[in-house]
Amino acid sequence: MKLFSNYPAEVLILLFLIITFVLSGFEKISDWRGTIDFIKNHFQKSPLKNNIPLLLTILLIIEIIASILMVIGVYQIYVSESKEIALMGIELSAVSLILMLVGQRLAKDYSGAMSLAVYFIITLFGVYLLNS
């Protein structure tokens, strides 16, 4: 398969992030009320507590757009070996992870913030590969 033989690391990182963000978005949409309640509880002592629905909507939109761009990007890599759309998607993924990191730090959930670092490192590696 040309896709994996020419760009195996890039495609695998994109697939990993696509699965991560599609499932994240699906979970938010399928149980919006439960997600809002959980996050309100999680951020009850942070400055974000009064803006949870708005902030979650913004994060969801970013995740959806990033996922769409990454799916199109994988297809574009396969068809034309062009990486621009995939790069935009993965960069948007990095932005969403940074936004989540800010939230975790404000909520003083340091272990949650630390777990985001793993996703961020993978994302940065993807940015690096797609930029070269």
N, C-alpha and C positions, 0 to 999 in steps of 0.2 A: 504494500500500500504506500503510495507516494507521500501521503500526508504524514505518516509516522516515520518514514525513512529519511525525509529531508528535514523535518522539524519536530522530532519526537518530544523533546523537553518542553518546547513552547506549547505544543498541542496538549500534552498531559497537564501542564499547569493551567492552561485555559479550561480544560475539562473539569479539573478539580475546582476551580473558582466558579465555573458555571453551575456545577452541582451545588456548591456551597450557597451561592446567592439565589439561585432559583428556589431551593428548598427553604431558605430563610424567608424569601418573599412569600412563598406559598403558605408557610406557617403563619406569617403575620396576617395575610388576607383571610385564610380559612378560619382563624380564631382571633379576629380583630379585638373583640371585647376582652377576651382572656389575656391577650398580649398587652393591651393597654393596662389592665389591672395589675398584671405581673410587673410591668415596667414602672408604673406609678408607685408600687410598693418598693421596688428596688431603688428608686430615685427619691423616696419620700424626704430624705434629709439633704437633698442637693438643690442647687439653684435652678435646676431644670424641671423640678416637680410640677410646675404650673403649665408647662408647655409640652407635655408628653405627646398628646395626639398630633400636634403640628410637627414636632421633631421626628416622630415615628413615620409620619406620612412622607416627609422629605427624605428620610433614610430609605423608605420603601421605594420611592420613585427612583432614587439613585441606584439602588440594587437592581431594579427592573431594567433600567436603561443600560447599566453595565452588563447585565446578563445578555440582553439583546445584542449589544455591540460585540460581546465575546463570541456569541453563537455565529453571528455574521462573519466575524473575524476568522473563526475556524474554517468556515466555508470558503472565505476569500483566500486563506492560505492554501487550501486544497486546490482551488480553481486556478489562481493566478500567482501563488506564492507571495502575495502582497500582505503586509502585516499591519498596515496603518489602522484599520478598524479594530483589530484585536488589541492593538496598543492603546487606543482610546478607551476601550472597555476595561482593560486591566488597570489603566491609570485611574479610571473612575472607581474601580474596586478599591484601589489604594486610598482614595479620598473617603470612601464610605468607612473603611477600617479606621482611618484617622478620626473621623467623627465619632465612631463607636468608642475609640480609645479615650477621647475627651470625656465622653459620657461616663465611662467606667471610672476614670480618675476623679471626676467630680462626685461620683457616688461613693468614692473611697473603696471601690471594689478592685483592689490591687491584683488579686489572683485572676479576676476576669480580664483586667487590662493586660496582664502578663500572657494570658492565653491568646489574646489577639495578636501578640507579637509573632507567633508562629505563622499565622495567616499572612501577616504583613511581610515577613521575610520571604515567603513563597511568592507573594505578589511582586515584591521588589526584584526577585530573581527573574520573574516573568517579564517585568519591564525591561530589565537589562538585556535579556535574550531577544526580545522583540525589537529593541532599539539597535541591535548590532546587525 
